[in-house]
Amino acid sequence: MVRHVEEDSYSDRLEYHGCNVIERVRTHRFHSEVVHDWMVFDSVEEAEDYFNEHGWPLPQA
């Protein structure tokens, strides 16, 4: 699952693939820097709850 969050200076994409890790890909608007962060949770349920509470779904192609 992928969710997309936009702020004034950056854009975040959260990727969750059903385990206890969420990958955040942050793209800065004013320069070409891309940052990958991995958020590790204690349980699958905790990761799923975080993912569902942040961002919104991307439109399906």
Secondary structure, 3 states (H helix, E strand, C coil): CEEEEECCCEEEEEEECCCCEEEEEEEECCCCCEEEEEEECCCHHHHHHHHHHCCEECCCC
